[in-house]
Amino acid sequence: MCAVTLEVNLVSNSMEWILDTGATRHFYANKDLMHDFEDAPDGEHVYMGNATTAGVMGKGKTLLKFTSEKSLCLNNVLYVPFLRRNLVSSSLLDIAGFEVNKKVGKIVILRNGVFVGKGYRSGGSLF
């Protein structure tokens, strides 16, 4: 099974995240909000959904902040300034032991049955 999301609108808020069921990594387009940043080796790139590639400029950690005032630290987030969206990989959340429940117009993230945070639909995308 494969899920693909296509969109053409731009991020108006560089702190917004999109939950991506097809992403194999977490991606961020704003280096200023990352910490423990390391430059990427020259030539490192990722394959995009439209069959092109984009250069990875580095990797680091960033905080995923929820409206509940809780936050989740994401590790090994790739900095790809070409992207128009900050992407959270639902697969990596699952591997890390998080449960992502999709409800009408929102998602709820739990770990070991304990509430971690929630996000809402914004402009057709969740988070």
ChimeraX attribute file (.defattr): number of C-alpha atoms within 10 A of each C-alpha:
attribute: neighborCount
match mode: 1-to-1
recipient: residues
	/A:1	2
	/A:2	5
	/A:3	8
	/A:4	9
	/A:5	9
	/A:6	7
	/A:7	9
	/A:8	6
	/A:9	9
	/A:10	10
	/A:11	14
	/A:12	9
	/A:13	9
	/A:14	14
	/A:15	15
	/A:16	17
	/A:17	21
	/A:18	20
	/A:19	20
	/A:20	21
	/A:21	16
	/A:22	16
	/A:23	18
	/A:24	13
	/A:25	19
	/A:26	26
	/A:27	24
	/A:28	29
	/A:29	22
	/A:30	18
	/A:31	17
	/A:32	8
	/A:33	14
	/A:34	20
	/A:35	13
	/A:36	10
	/A:37	18
	/A:38	15
	/A:39	12
	/A:40	15
	/A:41	10
	/A:42	10
	/A:43	10
	/A:44	12
	/A:45	16
	/A:46	14
	/A:47	10
	/A:48	11
	/A:49	12
	/A:50	7
	/A:51	6
	/A:52	9
	/A:53	13
	/A:54	15
	/A:55	18
	/A:56	20
	/A:57	20
	/A:58	20
	/A:59	23
	/A:60	19
	/A:61	20
	/A:62	23
	/A:63	15
	/A:64	15
	/A:65	17
	/A:66	15
	/A:67	10
	/A:68	11
	/A:69	8
	/A:70	13
	/A:71	14
	/A:72	12
	/A:73	10
	/A:74	17
	/A:75	16
	/A:76	16
	/A:77	23
	/A:78	28
	/A:79	26
	/A:80	22
	/A:81	18
	/A:82	14
	/A:83	17
	/A:84	17
	/A:85	23
	/A:86	24
	/A:87	24
	/A:88	24
	/A:89	18
	/A:90	21
	/A:91	18
	/A:92	16
	/A:93	18
	/A:94	12
	/A:95	9
	/A:96	10
	/A:97	11
	/A:98	19
	/A:99	19
	/A:100	19
	/A:101	11
	/A:102	14
	/A:103	9
	/A:104	7
	/A:105	13
	/A:106	15
	/A:107	18
	/A:108	16
	/A:109	17
	/A:110	16
	/A:111	15
	/A:112	9
	/A:113	9
	/A:114	10
	/A:115	14
	/A:116	19
	/A:117	20
	/A:118	20
	/A:119	21
	/A:120	19
	/A:121	13
	/A:122	12
	/A:123	8
	/A:124	9
	/A:125	15
	/A:126	18
	/A:127	21
